[in-house]
Amino acid sequence: MKITTMIAGILLALAASPAPAQTTIDVAKITCRQFIFDDIALSKSIAVWLAGYYSGLQRNTVVDMSRLGQNIDKVQDFCRLNLDITVMDATKKALGGGK
């Protein structure tokens, strides 16, 4: 009986714990400065989201992992030289028209 009461107490305590807040990010507003310095989220996470976004626009369901890495490097290099533009604009310019 004690174990059942203890388990019930633990479950009640966990249920009463505050849940972590969810954060939403408007990727269209992220600058290269924020992208390079991981001010908003990890740059790799944003880069993967961008790759998915542009692949979705092209209805492309294939992920070429080596090309993804190369494209991330190109966008990061472009952003280091253009810190004040948005990362979405940098992606279009670095990869040629939003590819």
C-alpha positions as CSV (number, residue, x, y, z in Angstrom):
1,M,0.0,0.0,0.0
2,K,2.9,2.4,0.8
3,I,4.4,1.9,-2.7
4,T,1.1,2.7,-4.4
5,T,0.7,5.8,-2.3
6,M,4.3,6.8,-3.1
7,I,3.8,6.3,-6.8
8,A,0.5,8.2,-6.8
9,G,2.3,11.1,-5.0
10,I,5.1,11.2,-7.5
11,L,2.6,11.2,-10.4
12,L,0.6,14.0,-8.7
13,A,3.8,16.0,-8.2
14,L,4.8,15.5,-11.9
15,A,1.4,16.5,-13.1
16,A,1.4,19.7,-11.0
17,S,4.9,20.7,-12.3
18,P,4.8,23.6,-14.7
19,A,5.4,22.6,-18.3
20,P,8.2,24.3,-20.2
21,A,7.0,27.3,-22.3
22,Q,6.8,26.8,-26.0
23,T,8.6,29.3,-28.2
24,T,7.7,30.2,-31.7
25,I,10.1,31.8,-34.1
26,D,9.4,33.7,-37.3
27,V,12.2,32.5,-39.4
28,A,11.6,35.3,-42.0
29,K,12.8,37.8,-39.4
30,I,16.0,36.1,-38.3
31,T,19.1,38.1,-39.3
32,C,22.4,36.6,-40.3
33,R,23.9,38.0,-37.1
34,Q,21.3,36.0,-35.1
35,F,21.9,32.9,-37.2
36,I,25.7,33.0,-37.0
37,F,25.8,33.7,-33.3
38,D,23.0,31.2,-32.4
39,D,21.0,34.0,-30.8
40,I,17.6,32.6,-31.7
41,A,18.3,28.9,-32.0
42,L,21.1,26.7,-33.1
43,S,22.1,27.7,-36.6
44,K,22.1,24.0,-37.7
45,S,18.5,23.7,-36.6
46,I,17.5,26.8,-38.6
47,A,19.5,25.6,-41.6
48,V,17.7,22.3,-41.6
49,W,14.3,24.0,-41.3
50,L,15.3,26.3,-44.3
51,A,16.3,23.3,-46.3
52,G,13.0,21.6,-45.6
53,Y,11.1,24.9,-46.4
54,Y,12.8,25.3,-49.8
55,S,12.5,21.6,-50.6
56,G,8.8,21.8,-49.8
57,L,8.4,24.8,-52.2
58,Q,9.9,22.6,-54.9
59,R,8.0,19.5,-53.9
60,N,11.3,17.7,-53.4
61,T,11.2,14.9,-50.8
62,V,14.8,13.8,-51.2
63,V,17.5,14.9,-48.7
64,D,21.0,14.8,-50.1
65,M,23.0,15.0,-46.8
66,S,26.3,15.9,-48.4
67,R,24.7,18.7,-50.4
68,L,22.8,19.9,-47.3
69,G,26.1,20.3,-45.4
70,Q,27.7,22.1,-48.4
71,N,24.6,24.5,-48.6
72,I,24.8,25.2,-44.8
73,D,28.4,26.1,-45.2
74,K,27.6,28.4,-48.1
75,V,24.9,30.2,-46.2
76,Q,27.0,30.6,-43.1
77,D,29.9,32.0,-45.2
78,F,27.5,34.5,-46.9
79,C,26.0,35.5,-43.6
80,R,29.4,36.2,-42.1
81,L,29.9,38.9,-44.7
82,N,26.3,40.2,-44.6
83,L,25.3,40.2,-40.9
84,D,22.3,42.5,-41.2
85,I,20.2,40.8,-43.9
86,T,17.7,38.1,-43.1
87,V,18.9,34.5,-43.3
88,M,16.1,33.7,-45.8
89,D,17.5,36.4,-48.1
90,A,21.0,35.1,-47.5
91,T,19.9,31.6,-48.4
92,K,18.4,32.8,-51.7
93,K,21.5,34.7,-52.6
94,A,24.0,32.2,-51.4
95,L,22.3,29.3,-53.1
96,G,21.0,31.1,-56.2
97,G,17.3,31.9,-56.2
98,G,16.1,29.9,-53.1
99,K,17.3,26.4,-54.0
